[in-house]
Amino acid sequence: MSSYLITARKGQGKGFTSDPGPVQFLRLPETDAVYDKSHVVPVKTWVAEVRGLADGDLNPVSISPAGDVLIFVHGYNNDIAAVVDRTRALDRNLRASGWRGVVVGFDWPSANSVLNYIEDRRDAASVAGALVARGVRLLAEGQRAGCVTNVHLLGHSTGAYVILEAFAAAEKEGALFKSDWRVGQVALIGADIAADSLGAGAAWSAPLMRRAMRVTNYSNGADAVLAVSNAKRLGVSARAGRVGLPAGAQAKAVNVDCTGHFRALAPAPGAGMAWCHGWHFDDPRFGLDLALTLEGALDRHAIPGRVLGPRGLELGVEAARPAGMALWGIKA
């Protein structure tokens, strides 16, 4: 099965660089570990194929009237091979949990070096405009034309920053601001954004909250990478992916603390510190919780395996789908 991606990297020769460029749409055979210009396809072809795959395998336990598409926005310090690998890992994990949608990777330019952290955040801000120009506008036009495929977003690390910036930029576009386009579920993992930015009175996240059905922030108090990010800001701006949502968060936002579950995991040999920041992609327990979240049939407090603990709503160690969900008549 092919992988579908959107790239905002600048083309050079037959490949792509770590600098921002025009948005292009890609279809990547499963035998290819990286993409190049030979994988670029026309946008209309790409949209038709992705929509066809999503709508052609309807999930009886999803509230979407048609199919589901999840756009994955990665964080900093990811090269093309890492983005492709994580997009595919996320797809495998969700499918193993019973989700039937299509995972699309949105690849913005970030160098494969921790030293490029500040430069990557600048690129993330500029790429947000491109995501609006070729992504959000495409979504809005499709919905005006009657498309009911449900589009969701997942932002990892600085990817959360890209998503919030894109919605804020869309708010400044007259036609988009007046249009009633929307997205389904938005999930943030290891979010490298200030926790306060998701507060009820925060202007930056307000456009996202108006357009999304629900925003789920998965936090991990043992995320050492975000501890470094916080230290760069002299500790004055705690990161949402580490400490969770602030008191009095937006009504549409819910925090799921993963600290206890993460501590029970055994990292693969040589995983390194970054594993505490990106353990989600291959973890079956997280995959099930995300799948049930994207399907939208269950209330935030009714998703199996979530428990109330000292840090609020927490990801329990064990969970299973409710028995007989396919017989509930959700699509009807």
Steps between C-alpha positions, in 0.01 A plus 500: 500500500631845411570773756364849442687810610497876455835675494589861561870445431686682225590288200858473380606277213307175530447535876397738776694712749453615862378843388137610454356475150168477316258234623489184287306174528664157500415134452772268631509123432556291813834381357645854510642629831536862386327717244633711215347696210402182320235448769323833437146463360244765393297630790164398349625145447639488853178629661285258301716202599516589870129572518423180309708289739342662806141486376541154351565333837239646733546443871168396660608640838606846373256791517629631167225480234767383255865403549776638724835661416765579763764759409816445707721808552843403633734692731849643464812292433333267248650419161295360211570136589386556860178671387414217260580238764289666769208557264499129419548396864204714604289347222591145608429576864158648432398220264601242760257678735212474253513847344435502124602847390790627290807651669662785304839638601547878474877546466629846577875571482692416816867406507618173653693680774410621848711809434243612242224532761461879478527506119242221477252704705546792260436264208194365681351850521554566130369156402174563686407750228565236234282253689219756486554584132502140371355298788230687692369669186480160328300369796263798498440474125427129529248554778325775303473253211332244724797287611420336837823304548606576857847658528692477829840636608782360713786729599819363656741733682546815287229361273253628759650847446452465124134404545416791732684744274311370195160553662604845620615586145173370352313738730665790317387377157169673427339223295613227738392697807148538361474137384360234735772239436603283791716204605408199711736394777832670574757310708828636635785276619816631665369846413783754506268795564432694818233337717343842551443531125217246539330695778141619469602861437795428269465685170750283312305175538153658466481450118588131541236453769234660282568265207569169680257254653735412787867556586677224694839577653705194597757600763793318661667639810808290422561665161861609541516656153230750599691567821785623280256709297367652820853574622569697182220732615642525855208298634244776449291315242421140601432280197154350447647162406671478840266660754164472322228763470475802730220545752193632324599363159288541189174303531577298186843400630571193712829382645598135521804447720721214379771518770401182683463299180831629365686398816376143453650479148835346416687694232679316224879470542674819387175696486661805666340797674286590198295184559324667795381762252386274216400165654140534376534385140550128565323472836180288475343652811534853363383377159171373643432819694573713194284277278202532736560875524503545121185294458320745730223264615602505868514790744846596622426340841344185351798385291604161645817495706501867595501544878478794737824536692706763683587664167142502374390277214773241447581234240458169679731209430231268358189556287283337237231616260144485633346169394264517204570859393440405139140412592418836656379646170730802531507575127119490486 
